Amino acid sequence: MSTHDLAELERLALELAARVGDQLPAVILQLLKDGVDLSSEPLQLDCSLRRLDDALQGPSNQIYRLASVGLEETTSRGSPVVASNVQPTLNSPIGGHSPIRSRASPLLQRSPDELLEGATTGLATPTASPVGQENRVAKSRKANTGLRVSTSSFDEDGIITRQSSNERSVSLPRKKRLPDNPALQPSTLDKYIGGVWDSIYSSIKLDPTEVIEQWQAIESSGQPRLLIDTEREMAVHHESAVQGVFGRMSILTRKVSQASRTCRSLEVIVQAHWVRCFEDRVADLGTSLTREKAKKQTIAEACLNFSWSEKELRNKMAIWKGYHDIMESGGWAALVFAGAGLYRFCKYRVSFTEETFATLQMLRHRFEVAADTLHPRWRQLLGIIGGPTERKYNGHPHDHVVCGASNEAIPLPITYHQWDKHFAYEHLDESMIDEEVWGEYDPRLVTMDTSDGHKCQQCHEPQSDDPRDNRCQCYPNLYGGTKAGATPVQVYRTSNGKNNGLLACCAFEPGSAVGEFVGQITSGLQNIDVMVGQTDKAVYQIWQGRKGNFTRFVNHSCQPNSQYERFVWLGTQRIVLMSMGIEAGEEITVDYSESYWKVSVFCFLERALLTFLLDYRIWTKSVFVDTRSADIEMEIEIVICSVQLLIANDNLVTSKSSINT
């Protein structure tokens, strides 16, 4: 063994000893705190090494006993003094099937000063060898691993201390920590559905025409339009050269990512449709051959066309069959907008059950409503296989109420025709000032010191509509940041008689903003639903009867999962719908507060009252037989109709006034 190799071994021994020395005082201190008497009788410290689990060979049960150290006395400081009669033992594994024989390390027989001197000078040969091992030559090789031991030193008391070093330290492998609640982890199906919603509501647009034109159109300079458009977008910014290069590459990367996403969607469309053509070919050959022979002949034809082996083709077919099954249940939108986990989802087919396909069937129209309204030209991708390219749903995403009869989507006005045959709703991104009431004045303005610019009243950070200057991160998806896409919510038809409600397509973390309460800023309205706001200058109302946004459809609940918060942005008061923890697929609800209800206990009794009256009507039909039963049933019918109307009608104030009458 060379001097360099032995010096490396000594440094490794020092490193391991230092690691033990770092943790040993804490262990002994804990024993003393627990009441263990360490001074009543002589003690002995046993030192051994055990291998951890091997990734290839599994757990190892080999234990290498290094030494037994006698602790005969304790100093006044409580530090044990190592006795001079230390007897190191051989490195004999305990319980191992293939023990490795080696000499006892001479490092255990040397003082700390000698160890340090040997590590620094490279003189590692001991003055005396163990008996019977004078002529034994140890074989060794230089390790190829990346382990490097940091330099160690001793303090005045002889305690090993590690010095800071840029070299790598030995890191022992750790087992992967299991989740605290494994049963609450999202299923494979939930992850797949979440990926579809994330893609639909993302900022990436699936527009094959734009992508193809950008790549095919060559400008006079000889460059594709994709690069020319990137230069034009950057021309509006006056920045430094470094910023210009970074901005140019950001725009180019965005365009290429969008093109790649579009091509990926085209790929899965073609592959899913290939499976259908494969089945049609098998059926065609099945008129003269058995199905098994027809299938083999079709596979042989495909192998010839693809120039693949049969094994490779069958592996591909298994994945493509999964694409086809998803399309059959969830529609083309469920396949085209699938996330990055689509391949893995179809490869392992863990969640390919009847329940999964029933769930996708229920979500089919919801996917299509969101895809058609947010990505108007996505169906043009289907033109590559001769599929329909006209979208089914037009207009605003919230012009359609999902979860209707047979899971079909219903036009929003139809759901209000029983109260207003001419109902129409205008969707707003920002609130509108009623000029007949307020003129050009905005009653939401708040008096504040703006000498140093606008600062948030909550986090006290500067606010700006420019994301580069804004530091307020209270509601970044609404104010001061770049909006990634539309809010992932849908108006849906409730099953409990409350007409319409608001459904969360994706989860909202507690404290995050769902959206701003948007409508017409007015004043003086009575007996209709309004949101009342107040500043130090004025009291105003926000009415959403004919114009507003999706927050109009949030229903009341005594156990809500969201709440309204006042927030000042750039000196203007806003009312924000904030999540209290909303899961994907859950209805978004708020507490309307007692001031909204004329009867404060109504929210606790509405369901129980209706259930009781319905049960009582059945009971009266089976018990009362005299003429008085007809009058009682008529009165019960009137009360039931009033309660049902009260629950179903969105104009709750008007409903309550009618039932009080």
RAQUIWO-V927065 format. One record per pair of residues at least 24 apart in sequence whose C-alpha atoms are under 10 Angstrom apart, sorted by the first residue. I is the first residue (numbers start at 1). J is the second residue. D is the distance in Angstrom with one decimal. If there is no record, write none. Layout:
# RAQUIWO-V927065
i->{I:I}
j->{J:J}
d->{D:D}
This chain:
# RAQUIWO-V927065
i->{1:1:1:1:1:1:2:2:2:2:3:3:3:3:3:3:4:4:4:4:4:5:5:5:5:5:5:6:6:6:6:6:6:6:7:7:7:7:7:7:7:7:7:8:8:8:8:8:8:9:9:9:9:10:10:10:10:10:10:10:10:10:10:10:11:11:11:11:11:11:11:11:11:11:12:12:12:12:12:12:12:12:13:13:13:13:13:14:14:14:14:14:14:14:14:14:14:14:14:14:15:15:15:15:15:15:15:15:15:15:16:16:17:18:18:18:18:18:18:19:19:19:19:20:21:21:21:22:22:22:22:25:28:29:38:38:38:38:38:39:39:39:39:39:39:41:41:41:42:42:42:42:42:43:43:43:43:43:43:44:44:44:44:44:44:44:45:45:45:45:46:46:47:47:48:48:48:49:49:50:50:52:52:52:53:53:53:54:55:60:60:60:61:61:61:61:61:62:62:62:62:62:62:62:62:62:63:63:63:63:63:63:63:64:64:64:64:64:64:64:64:64:64:65:65:65:65:65:65:66:66:66:66:66:66:66:67:67:67:67:84:85:102:102:103:103:103:103:103:104:104:105:106:111:112:112:112:112:112:113:113:113:116:116:116:116:119:119:120:146:147:187:187:188:188:188:188:188:188:188:189:189:189:189:189:189:189:189:190:190:190:191:191:191:191:192:192:192:192:192:192:192:192:192:193:193:193:193:193:193:193:193:193:193:193:194:194:194:194:194:194:194:195:195:195:195:195:195:195:195:196:196:196:196:196:196:196:196:196:196:196:196:196:197:197:197:197:197:197:197:197:197:197:197:197:197:198:198:198:198:198:198:198:199:199:199:199:199:199:199:200:200:200:200:200:200:200:200:200:200:200:200:200:200:200:200:201:201:201:201:201:201:201:201:201:201:201:201:201:202:202:202:202:202:202:202:203:203:203:203:203:203:203:204:204:204:204:204:204:204:204:204:204:205:205:205:205:205:205:205:205:205:206:206:206:206:206:206:206:206:206:206:206:206:206:206:206:206:206:207:207:207:207:207:207:207:207:207:207:208:208:208:208:208:208:208:208:208:208:208:209:209:209:209:210:210:211:211:211:211:211:211:211:212:214:214:215:226:226:226:226:227:227:227:229:230:261:261:261:262:262:262:262:263:264:264:265:265:265:265:265:265:265:265:266:266:266:266:266:266:267:268:268:268:268:268:268:268:268:268:268:269:269:269:269:269:269:269:269:269:269:269:270:270:270:270:270:270:270:271:271:271:271:271:271:271:272:272:272:272:272:272:272:272:272:272:272:272:272:273:273:273:273:273:273:273:273:274:274:274:274:274:275:275:275:275:275:275:275:275:276:276:276:278:278:315:316:318:318:318:318:319:319:319:319:319:319:319:320:320:321:321:322:322:322:322:322:323:325:325:326:326:326:326:326:327:327:327:327:328:328:328:328:329:329:329:329:329:329:329:329:329:330:330:330:330:330:330:330:330:330:330:330:330:330:331:331:331:331:331:331:331:332:332:332:332:332:333:333:333:333:333:333:333:333:333:333:333:334:334:334:334:334:334:334:334:334:336:336:336:336:336:337:337:337:361:362:362:362:362:363:363:363:363:364:364:365:365:365:365:365:365:365:365:365:366:366:366:366:366:366:366:366:366:366:367:367:368:368:368:369:369:369:369:369:369:369:369:369:369:369:369:369:370:370:370:370:370:370:370:370:370:371:372:372:373:373:373:373:374:374:396:396:397:397:397:397:397:397:398:398:398:398:398:398:398:398:398:399:399:399:399:399:399:400:400:400:400:401:401:401:401:401:401:401:401:402:402:402:402:402:402:402:402:403:403:403:403:403:403:404:404:404:404:405:407:409:409:409:410:410:412:412:412:412:415:415:415:416:416:416:416:418:419:419:419:423:423:424:424:424:425:425:425:425:425:425:426:426:426:426:426:426:426:427:427:427:427:427:427:427:427:428:428:428:428:428:428:428:428:429:429:429:429:429:429:429:430:430:430:430:430:430:430:431:431:431:431:431:431:431:431:431:431:431:431:431:432:432:432:432:432:432:432:432:432:433:433:433:433:433:434:434:434:434:434:435:435:435:436:436:437:437:437:437:438:438:438:438:442:442:442:442:442:442:443:443:443:443:443:443:443:443:443:443:443:443:443:443:444:444:444:444:444:444:444:444:444:444:444:444:444:444:444:445:445:445:445:445:445:445:445:445:445:445:445:446:446:446:446:446:446:446:446:446:446:446:447:447:447:447:447:448:448:449:450:450:453:454:454:454:454:455:455:455:455:456:456:456:456:456:457:457:457:457:458:458:462:463:463:463:464:464:465:465:472:474:474:474:474:475:475:475:475:475:475:475:475:475:476:476:477:477:477:477:478:478:478:478:478:478:479:479:480:480:487:487:487:487:488:488:489:489:489:489:489:489:489:489:489:490:490:490:490:491:491:491:491:491:491:492:492:494:494:496:496:496:496:497:497:497:497:497:497:498:498:498:498:498:498:498:498:498:499:499:499:499:499:499:500:500:500:500:500:500:500:501:501:501:501:501:501:501:501:501:501:502:502:502:502:502:502:502:502:502:502:502:503:503:503:503:503:503:503:503:503:503:504:504:504:504:504:504:504:505:505:505:505:505:505:506:506:506:506:506:507:507:507:507:507:507:507:508:508:508:508:508:508:508:508:508:509:509:509:509:509:509:510:510:510:510:510:510:510:511:511:511:511:511:511:511:512:512:512:512:512:512:512:512:513:513:513:513:513:513:513:513:513:514:514:514:514:514:514:514:514:514:514:514:515:515:515:515:515:515:515:515:515:516:516:516:516:516:516:516:516:516:516:516:516:517:517:517:517:517:517:517:517:517:517:517:517:517:517:518:518:518:518:518:518:518:518:518:518:518:518:519:519:519:519:519:519:519:519:519:520:520:520:520:520:526:527:527:527:527:527:527:527:528:528:528:528:528:529:529:529:529:529:529:530:531:531:531:532:533:533:533:533:534:534:535:535:542:545:545:551:551:551:551:552:553:553:553:554:554:554:554:554:554:555:555:555:555:555:555:555:556:556:556:556:556:556:556:557:557:557:557:557:557:557:557:558:558:558:558:558:558:558:559:559:559:560:560:560:560:560:560:561:561:561:561:561:561:562:562:562:562:563:563:563:563:563:564:564:564:596:596:597:597:597:598:598:598:598:598:599:599:602:603:606:606:606:606:607:607:607:609:609:609:610:610:610:610:610:610:610:611:612:613:613:613:613:614}
j->{125:137:138:139:140:141:122:124:125:140:118:121:122:123:124:125:119:121:122:123:124:122:124:140:141:142:143:118:119:122:123:124:125:140:115:118:119:120:121:122:123:124:125:119:122:124:142:148:149:107:119:124:149:105:106:107:115:116:118:119:120:122:124:149:115:116:118:119:120:148:149:150:151:152:119:147:148:149:150:151:152:170:105:107:108:115:149:107:112:115:116:119:149:150:151:152:153:160:161:162:148:149:150:151:152:160:161:162:169:170:149:170:160:152:153:159:160:161:162:160:161:162:170:47:159:160:161:159:160:161:162:79:79:78:71:73:74:78:80:71:72:73:74:78:80:71:72:73:70:71:72:73:74:69:70:71:72:73:80:68:69:70:71:72:82:83:69:70:71:82:70:88:88:89:91:92:93:91:93:93:94:172:173:174:173:174:175:173:173:95:96:97:93:94:95:96:97:92:93:94:95:96:97:98:99:100:91:92:93:94:95:96:99:89:90:91:92:93:94:95:96:99:100:89:90:91:92:93:94:90:91:92:93:104:105:108:91:104:105:108:109:109:138:139:129:130:133:136:138:129:130:130:130:158:153:154:158:159:160:153:154:158:152:153:154:160:151:152:151:170:171:350:351:341:344:345:349:350:351:352:345:350:351:352:356:357:359:360:351:356:584:339:341:342:345:334:338:339:340:341:342:344:345:351:334:337:338:339:359:360:363:367:505:506:584:338:339:505:506:507:584:585:334:337:338:339:340:341:342:506:333:334:335:336:337:338:339:340:341:342:367:505:506:334:337:338:339:366:367:370:371:488:489:505:506:584:337:338:339:485:488:505:506:336:337:338:339:340:371:485:333:334:336:337:338:339:367:368:370:371:372:374:375:485:486:488:337:370:371:374:375:484:485:486:487:488:489:505:506:374:483:484:485:486:487:488:258:374:375:483:484:485:486:254:255:257:258:259:261:262:375:484:485:258:259:261:262:374:375:376:377:378:258:259:261:262:263:265:336:337:371:374:375:376:377:378:379:380:381:258:259:262:375:376:377:378:379:380:381:258:259:262:263:265:266:377:378:379:380:381:377:378:380:381:259:377:255:256:258:259:260:262:263:259:255:259:259:251:252:255:256:251:252:255:255:255:336:337:339:336:337:378:381:381:336:337:333:335:336:337:338:378:381:382:336:381:382:383:384:385:336:319:320:323:324:332:335:336:338:342:343:320:323:324:327:332:335:336:381:382:384:385:320:323:324:381:382:384:385:316:317:319:320:321:323:324:317:319:320:321:322:323:324:325:326:327:328:332:335:320:321:323:324:327:382:385:387:317:320:321:324:385:317:318:320:321:322:323:324:325:320:321:324:302:317:347:347:346:347:348:349:343:344:345:346:347:348:349:346:347:346:347:346:347:348:349:352:347:352:357:352:356:357:360:361:357:360:361:364:357:360:361:364:356:357:358:359:360:361:362:363:364:356:357:358:359:360:361:362:363:364:365:366:367:368:360:361:363:364:365:367:368:364:367:368:379:382:364:365:366:367:368:369:370:371:372:378:379:360:361:363:364:365:366:367:368:371:371:378:379:381:382:367:371:378:407:403:406:407:408:402:403:407:408:407:408:392:393:402:403:404:406:407:408:409:400:401:402:403:407:408:409:490:492:505:402:505:392:393:409:393:394:395:396:397:398:399:400:401:402:408:409:490:394:396:397:398:400:486:488:489:490:397:396:397:397:398:399:400:485:486:426:427:427:486:489:490:491:550:425:427:489:490:491:492:502:549:550:424:425:426:427:490:491:490:491:492:493:490:491:492:493:494:500:501:502:490:491:492:493:494:500:501:503:490:491:492:493:494:495:492:493:494:495:493:493:491:492:493:492:493:491:492:493:500:493:499:500:499:500:649:650:649:649:650:651:545:546:545:546:547:544:545:546:547:548:549:519:544:545:546:547:548:549:518:519:544:546:547:548:549:550:518:519:520:544:547:548:549:550:516:517:518:519:548:549:550:516:517:518:519:520:548:549:516:517:518:519:520:521:542:543:544:547:548:549:574:518:519:520:521:522:542:543:547:548:519:520:521:522:542:520:521:522:523:542:520:521:522:522:523:521:522:523:524:521:522:523:540:521:522:538:540:572:573:521:522:523:533:534:535:536:537:538:539:540:541:572:573:521:533:534:535:536:537:538:539:540:541:568:571:572:573:574:534:535:536:537:538:568:569:570:571:572:573:574:534:535:536:537:538:568:569:570:571:572:573:535:536:537:571:572:570:571:571:570:571:570:568:569:570:571:568:569:570:571:567:568:569:570:571:567:568:569:571:567:568:570:569:570:571:569:570:569:570:569:511:512:513:567:511:512:513:514:515:567:569:576:578:512:513:512:513:514:515:512:513:514:515:516:576:569:570:569:570:513:514:515:550:514:584:514:515:550:551:584:585:586:587:588:550:553:585:587:550:551:552:553:554:587:553:587:587:648:607:644:647:648:644:645:646:647:648:649:555:556:644:645:646:647:648:649:650:553:555:647:648:649:650:552:553:554:555:648:649:650:550:551:552:553:554:555:556:587:588:589:550:551:552:553:554:555:585:586:587:588:589:553:554:582:583:584:585:586:587:588:589:582:583:584:585:586:587:588:582:583:584:585:586:587:582:583:584:585:586:579:581:582:583:584:585:586:561:562:578:579:580:581:582:583:584:578:579:580:581:582:583:561:562:578:579:580:581:582:562:563:577:578:579:580:581:562:576:577:578:579:580:581:582:562:563:564:565:576:577:578:579:580:550:551:562:563:564:576:577:578:579:582:588:549:550:551:564:575:576:577:578:579:549:550:551:564:565:566:567:574:575:576:577:578:542:543:544:548:549:550:551:552:564:565:574:575:576:577:542:543:544:547:548:549:550:551:552:574:575:576:543:544:545:546:547:548:549:551:552:544:545:546:547:548:653:651:652:653:654:655:656:657:650:651:652:653:654:596:650:651:652:653:654:596:575:592:596:575:566:573:574:575:566:573:572:573:575:650:651:576:577:588:589:650:588:589:650:587:588:589:590:591:592:587:588:589:590:591:592:650:588:589:590:591:592:593:603:588:589:590:591:592:593:603:604:589:590:591:592:593:603:604:589:590:591:587:588:589:590:591:592:586:587:588:589:590:591:588:589:590:591:588:589:590:591:592:590:591:592:652:653:652:653:656:652:653:656:657:660:656:660:656:647:643:644:646:647:643:644:647:639:640:643:639:640:641:642:643:644:647:640:640:637:639:640:643:640}
d->{9.7:8.3:7.3:7.4:6.9:8.7:9.6:9.4:9.9:9.6:9.9:9.5:5.9:6.7:6.7:8.2:9.7:10.0:6.6:9.0:9.0:9.1:9.4:8.7:8.5:7.3:9.7:9.3:8.8:7.6:8.4:6.1:8.2:9.9:9.8:7.2:5.6:8.1:8.5:5.4:7.5:6.4:9.8:8.0:8.9:9.9:9.6:9.0:8.3:9.6:9.1:9.4:9.6:9.6:9.7:7.3:7.5:8.9:7.8:6.2:9.9:9.2:7.8:9.9:8.9:8.9:9.4:6.3:9.3:9.2:6.4:8.0:7.4:7.9:10.0:9.4:8.2:5.9:8.6:9.6:10.0:9.2:9.4:7.8:9.5:9.6:9.2:9.1:9.4:8.2:8.7:9.0:8.6:9.3:8.7:7.0:9.0:8.0:9.8:9.4:9.7:6.3:7.1:8.0:7.1:9.0:9.5:8.0:8.7:8.5:9.1:8.8:8.0:8.0:9.6:8.6:5.7:6.8:7.1:9.3:9.5:8.9:10.0:9.7:8.1:7.4:8.9:9.8:8.8:8.6:9.5:8.8:9.8:9.8:9.9:9.8:8.9:9.9:9.9:9.8:9.1:7.6:7.2:9.6:9.9:9.6:8.3:9.1:7.6:6.3:5.3:7.4:9.8:8.6:6.1:5.1:6.6:8.6:9.6:6.6:5.5:4.4:5.5:8.2:9.8:9.9:4.9:6.2:7.2:9.6:8.7:10.0:9.6:9.9:8.7:9.8:9.4:9.1:9.0:8.6:9.3:8.4:7.9:9.2:8.6:9.4:9.1:9.4:9.8:9.5:8.1:9.9:8.7:7.6:6.3:6.2:9.0:9.0:5.3:5.5:5.8:4.7:8.1:8.9:8.0:10.0:8.7:7.6:4.8:5.0:7.2:7.5:9.7:9.6:8.3:5.1:5.3:4.5:6.6:9.8:9.5:9.3:9.5:6.9:7.1:5.5:6.1:6.9:7.9:6.6:5.8:8.3:9.9:7.8:8.4:8.8:8.8:9.1:9.8:8.0:9.7:9.9:7.9:9.8:9.7:8.3:8.0:9.3:8.3:10.0:8.2:9.8:8.7:9.5:9.5:7.9:6.8:8.6:8.5:9.8:8.3:8.2:8.5:7.3:8.0:9.9:9.4:9.5:9.8:8.9:8.3:9.9:8.4:9.3:9.8:7.3:9.5:7.6:6.5:9.9:8.2:8.9:6.2:8.7:7.1:10.0:9.3:9.5:9.8:9.8:9.0:9.1:8.1:9.9:9.4:9.4:7.1:7.0:8.9:6.7:7.0:9.9:7.4:10.0:8.2:9.9:7.9:8.7:9.7:8.5:9.1:9.8:9.3:9.4:9.7:8.9:8.3:7.9:6.6:8.9:8.0:9.8:9.7:8.0:5.9:4.6:7.5:7.6:8.7:9.4:8.4:6.5:8.1:8.5:5.3:4.6:5.7:9.5:9.9:9.5:8.2:9.9:10.0:9.1:7.8:8.2:8.7:9.9:7.8:8.8:9.4:7.5:9.9:6.6:6.9:9.8:8.5:8.8:7.7:9.6:8.2:8.9:7.5:9.3:5.6:6.9:6.4:9.6:9.5:9.9:8.9:9.7:9.5:6.2:8.7:9.6:8.1:9.7:6.9:6.1:9.7:7.4:7.9:8.9:9.1:8.7:9.8:8.0:8.5:7.6:9.3:8.2:5.6:5.7:7.2:6.2:9.5:9.5:9.5:9.5:9.6:6.1:5.1:7.5:9.5:9.3:9.5:9.6:9.9:8.4:5.3:5.0:8.2:8.6:9.2:8.5:6.0:9.5:8.2:9.3:9.1:8.9:8.6:6.9:9.3:8.9:8.3:8.5:6.3:9.2:8.8:8.1:7.3:8.2:7.6:5.6:9.3:8.5:9.2:9.1:9.8:9.9:6.6:8.8:7.1:5.4:9.0:9.2:8.3:8.8:8.7:7.3:7.8:8.4:5.7:5.9:8.9:7.8:8.0:9.7:8.0:6.5:8.3:9.9:9.0:7.9:7.6:9.4:7.1:6.4:8.5:9.8:8.1:8.9:9.1:10.0:8.3:8.9:8.1:5.9:9.5:8.1:9.4:8.5:9.6:9.7:9.5:9.9:7.8:7.7:8.8:9.5:7.2:9.5:9.9:8.7:9.6:9.3:9.9:8.8:9.7:9.2:8.4:9.4:8.4:9.8:10.0:7.8:5.0:7.3:8.5:9.7:7.9:9.7:7.8:6.4:8.0:9.9:7.9:9.6:9.3:9.9:7.7:6.9:9.0:9.9:7.3:7.2:9.7:9.6:9.6:9.6:8.2:8.7:9.0:7.9:7.6:7.0:8.1:7.2:8.5:7.9:9.3:9.9:9.9:9.9:8.8:7.7:6.8:9.3:8.7:9.0:5.7:8.5:7.5:8.0:9.4:9.1:5.5:6.8:8.0:5.2:4.5:8.3:9.0:7.6:9.7:9.7:9.0:8.7:9.5:8.9:7.0:9.3:10.0:7.3:9.9:9.2:8.0:9.1:8.7:9.4:7.5:9.8:6.7:6.3:9.5:8.8:6.6:9.6:10.0:8.9:7.5:8.8:9.8:9.1:9.3:7.9:7.0:9.6:9.6:7.0:8.7:9.0:5.5:5.4:8.9:9.1:7.9:9.0:8.0:9.5:4.9:7.5:9.6:7.6:8.5:9.9:8.9:8.2:9.2:9.5:7.4:7.7:9.3:9.9:9.2:9.7:9.4:8.8:9.3:8.5:9.8:9.1:5.7:7.4:8.5:5.7:4.9:8.7:9.0:7.3:9.9:7.5:8.8:8.3:4.6:5.1:7.8:6.6:4.6:8.3:9.6:8.0:9.3:8.3:8.0:9.1:5.8:8.3:8.3:8.0:8.7:9.1:8.4:8.6:8.5:7.7:9.2:9.6:6.1:6.0:9.5:9.3:6.8:9.1:8.7:8.6:8.0:9.9:8.7:7.2:9.9:9.9:6.6:8.3:9.5:9.8:8.6:9.4:8.9:9.6:9.0:8.4:9.6:8.6:8.1:8.4:6.0:8.9:9.3:8.6:7.8:9.7:8.3:8.9:9.8:9.6:7.4:8.2:9.8:9.8:6.8:6.1:6.6:9.5:9.1:6.1:7.6:8.3:8.2:7.5:8.3:9.4:9.5:9.8:10.0:7.8:7.6:9.5:5.8:8.3:9.8:9.5:6.8:9.0:9.5:7.4:9.1:8.0:9.8:7.6:9.2:10.0:9.2:6.0:9.0:9.5:9.9:9.0:9.4:8.3:8.8:9.5:8.3:5.3:9.0:9.3:9.7:9.2:8.1:9.5:7.7:9.7:9.3:9.2:7.5:8.7:9.8:9.8:8.1:8.8:6.5:6.0:9.2:9.9:8.5:7.1:9.8:8.3:9.2:8.6:9.6:8.4:8.4:7.1:8.2:10.0:7.4:5.1:4.8:6.2:9.8:7.6:9.0:9.5:7.2:6.4:4.6:6.2:9.5:9.4:9.9:9.3:9.9:8.9:5.7:5.6:7.9:9.1:7.6:5.8:8.6:9.4:9.1:9.6:9.8:8.5:9.0:9.0:8.7:8.6:9.5:9.9:9.1:8.6:7.3:7.8:8.6:9.4:8.9:9.2:9.6:8.3:9.8:9.8:9.7:8.0:9.4:6.5:8.5:9.0:7.8:4.9:5.4:7.8:9.3:9.6:9.4:9.5:6.3:4.5:6.5:8.1:9.2:8.8:9.7:8.7:5.8:5.3:5.3:8.1:6.9:7.1:9.3:9.9:6.6:5.0:5.6:9.1:9.0:9.9:7.2:8.9:7.7:7.0:10.0:8.7:9.1:6.0:7.5:9.2:8.2:8.7:9.3:8.2:4.9:4.8:5.7:6.7:8.3:9.7:9.7:9.0:7.2:9.1:9.6:8.2:6.4:4.9:5.9:8.9:9.2:10.0:9.0:8.8:8.8:5.9:4.7:6.7:9.4:6.3:5.6:5.3:8.5:9.8:10.0:8.9:8.3:8.6:10.0:8.9:6.3:6.9:8.8:8.5:7.3:8.4:9.5:8.3:9.9:9.4:9.5:8.4:9.9:8.2:9.0:9.9:9.1:8.4:7.6:9.5:7.2:5.7:7.3:6.5:9.5:8.7:8.9:8.8:7.8:7.5:6.5:9.2:8.4:7.6:8.5:7.7:10.0:9.0:8.3:5.4:5.1:7.6:9.9:7.3:8.7:7.9:8.8:8.8:9.7:9.0:5.8:4.5:6.2:9.6:9.6:6.2:6.7:7.4:9.4:7.7:9.6:9.1:5.4:5.9:6.6:8.6:7.2:8.1:7.2:9.1:9.7:7.0:9.3:9.3:8.6:8.8:9.8:8.2:5.6:7.0:9.3:8.5:7.5:8.7:8.7:7.0:7.1:8.0:9.0:8.2:7.1:8.9:9.7:8.4:8.8:9.3:7.3:6.5:9.7:8.8:7.3:9.5:8.6:9.5:8.9:8.3:8.8:9.2:8.7:6.7:6.0:9.4:9.5:9.4:10.0:9.0:9.2:8.8:8.4:8.4:7.2:8.8:8.7:9.9:7.3:8.7:7.1:7.8:9.2:7.5:9.6:9.1:9.9:9.9:7.3:7.5:9.4:8.8:9.5:8.8:10.0:8.0:9.9:9.6:9.3:10.0:9.4:9.0:8.0:9.6:9.9:9.6:7.4:9.7:9.8:7.0:9.1:9.7:8.9:9.0:9.2:9.6:9.4:9.9:8.6:8.5:7.2:8.7:9.5:6.3:5.1:8.8:7.9:9.7:8.9:9.1:8.8:5.5:4.2:6.9:7.6:9.4:9.6:8.3:5.3:7.0:7.5:9.8:6.3:8.4:8.2:8.6:9.5:8.4:9.4:9.5:8.9:5.1:5.7:6.0:9.6:7.0:7.7:8.4:7.4:7.8:8.7:5.6:5.4:7.5:10.0:8.7:5.7:5.6:7.8:9.4:8.8:9.9:9.9:8.3:6.3:5.9:4.5:6.0:9.3:7.5:7.3:5.5:5.3:5.6:6.2:6.6:9.9:8.5:5.3:5.5:7.9:9.4:8.4:6.9:4.4:7.0:8.9:9.5:7.8:5.5:4.5:4.4:7.9:8.5:9.9:9.7:9.0:6.2:8.2:6.1:5.1:6.6:7.7:9.4:6.6:7.3:5.3:6.7:8.3:9.0:8.6:7.7:5.1:4.4:4.3:7.4:9.0:9.7:9.7:6.0:5.4:6.1:7.6:9.7:9.8:8.8:5.8:5.5:8.0:8.6:9.8:9.3:9.8:9.6:9.6:6.7:6.0:4.5:6.1:9.5:9.9:8.8:8.6:9.8:10.0:7.6:5.5:5.7:6.3:9.6:9.3:8.8:8.3:7.2:9.8:8.9:6.0:5.4:7.4:9.4:8.4:9.2:7.4:9.0:9.5:9.9:9.8:7.1:5.9:4.4:5.9:8.8:8.1:9.7:8.9:7.9:7.3:8.3:5.8:7.8:8.4:9.9:7.6:5.6:5.9:6.7:7.3:8.4:7.4:8.4:5.1:5.7:8.4:7.4:8.4:8.9:8.2:9.1:5.5:4.9:8.3:8.5:5.8:4.0:6.9:9.4:8.7:6.5:8.8:8.7:6.9:7.0:9.3:8.7:9.0:5.8:6.2:9.8:10.0:8.8:9.7:6.4:7.9:6.1:6.9:8.8:8.5:6.4:7.4:6.9:9.0:9.6:9.0:9.9:9.8:9.8:8.6:8.5:8.8:8.1:9.6:8.7:9.5:7.6:9.7:9.8:9.2:9.6:7.7:9.4:9.9:9.6:9.1:9.2:8.7:8.3:6.2:5.6:7.0:9.8:9.9:8.5:7.3:5.1:6.5:8.3:8.4:8.8:9.0:5.5:5.1:5.3:5.8:9.0:8.4:9.2:5.8:5.8:5.4:7.7:9.7:7.6:9.4:8.8:7.8:5.9:8.6:9.0:6.8:7.5:8.1:7.8:7.3:9.5:7.6:5.0:4.7:5.8:9.5:9.2:8.6:6.4:5.8:6.5:8.9:6.8:6.1:5.3:8.1:9.7:8.0:5.4:7.0:9.0:7.7:8.9:9.5:9.2:8.2:8.6:7.8:8.5:10.0:8.1:7.5:8.8:9.7:8.5:9.7:9.9:10.0:7.4:9.2:9.0:7.8:9.2:9.8:9.0:9.8:8.9:8.3:8.8:6.5:9.4:9.8:6.7:7.7:9.8:9.4:9.8:8.6:8.1:6.7:9.8:7.5}
